[in-house]
Structures are given as structure tokens and as C-alpha cells.
Amino acid sequence: MPRPSVAELRPVVHPAGVKDRRSGEHWAGRLYMREVSLRVDRYLVNTRVTPNQVTYVMTLAAVLAAPALLVPGIPGALLGVLMVQLYLLFDCVDGELARWKKQYSLSGIYLDRVAAYLCDAAVLVGLGLRAADIWGEGRTDWLWAFLGTLAALGAILIKAETDLVGVARHQGGLPPVKESASEPRSSGMALARRAAGALKFHRLILGIEASLLILLVAIVDTIGGDLFYTRLATAVLAGIAMLQTLLHLVSVLASSRLK
């Protein structure tokens, strides 16, 4: 069969609303990756490759971000960014392939969420190990590895707090939550949530943003000849992760998501 064109693929794999999902679409997907993934889709839609197989590759790319970041200096940071970008690419491709082939499965949804957890965790753990300078000539400072792991734990807990809303509603016999239910019931909490959303500091602990930050501090540290900014970033992200874990929990409890 001839390969479908991008114009033929687009209305099927990018139905109305896909790029506009408030919590389901990353800005990088809207900005550029959905256009890249369409070009990859053309080579996969007529093959035996399944959406779940693409999801497995996506998960592998996410996990490989951690060992990639163990390579010292700018090369390791670039490899980390590459792994995360591959994760994002395949995250787009697996859903698009599922829509074209009409191959949907609960296992695919489950694996997709596992990969999202692993991507954020791998990048932050990798950051902590870079800050610990495990390949350096001096003594390895494991405090930084601990802080990176703490940041990873926070990133995972935030995702778990969101996903557990669905679990709680299902076990309580309630339908899936609507987007409007995420708004806090009190005006004060709603204002605080909008302020936090405007600042977007919480996004720094997501794998894509964190990998770009790691590259930036790697460049600055290479110029400075030390790991000062890598370690500063590790401490800051650990703090953000712990604070955001608490704030997100309060936000869930203060909203109508569990009502």
C-alpha cells in the first residue's frame, strides 16, 4: 500500500481537541513534535508495528535518560535531552498509530502512564548523580544524589495524586472527573492556583523541562569549571518537587474532583 500523505494522516490522527487538551498535551507537542510525529507515522502505519510496541520503545527512551546524564559535561546533557525528545516523539506516535489503525487497549494507556512516571524520575535521578560527581577524582558527595532522588519522588507523587483521583472515583462508583472539577471550591485557593499556573515553576520538575535546564546549567558549569549550577539546580528542583507535592495534594482535596 502507498504511504498516506501528511494531509491524509492529519484529520485522523489529530482529531479536533487533541492539541487543545489542558492536561494531556505538552507544549512541546503542540509547538513542534506533533508535526515531526506525522512524518514518522507515514513510515509505520502500513507496517506490522503496533501502538504498544511503540510505547515500549518510548518507555526505553525514558529510562535511558538517566544513564545518558551520567556522561559528564555537555555531551551527557545533550544525550539526556535527546532521550527525552525521543520519548516525547514516540509518545505522540503511539497514540497517532492507534487512531489510524484503530488499535486501542487499556494496556497501552497503562504503559503510557508508566513511561511518563519513568521519564520524570529518570531525568531527576540522573541530575542528582551528575551533581554528586560520581566520575570525578574527588569524593563523591551522595547528598546531591539523594536530593535528585527526592525530586524524582516528588515528581512521581504529583502524578500519582492526579491518577489516584480516577482510582478513588472508580472505586466510589463515580464517573471520570471533568476538567471543570479541578478548580478549587474556595476563591482564595482558586486565586493561588491561578498564580502558580501563571508562574509555571512546577513545570521545571517535568522530564522535558528538566532536561533542558540540565543542558543549560551544564553549559554554564563548563564555562565555570565546576558543578555549582548543576548542584544549585538539583537543590532547587528538590525543593520545588516537595512543595508542589504538598500544594497539589491540597489542590485536589480543595477541588470538586473527589465529589
Secondary structure, 3 states (H helix, E strand, C coil): CCCCCHHHHHHHHCCCCCCCCCCCCCHHHHHHHHHHHHHHHCCCCCCCCCHHHHHHHHHHHHHHHHHHHCCCHHHHHHHHHHHHHHHHHHHHHHHHHHHHHCCCCHHHHHHHHHHHHHHHHHHHHHHHHHHHCCCCCCCCCHHHHHHHHHHHHHHHHHHHHHHHHHHHHHHCCCCCCCHHHHCECCHHHHHHHHHHHHHCHHHHHCHHHHHHHHHHHHHHHHHHCCCHHHHHHHHHHHHHHHHHHHHHHHHHHHECCCC
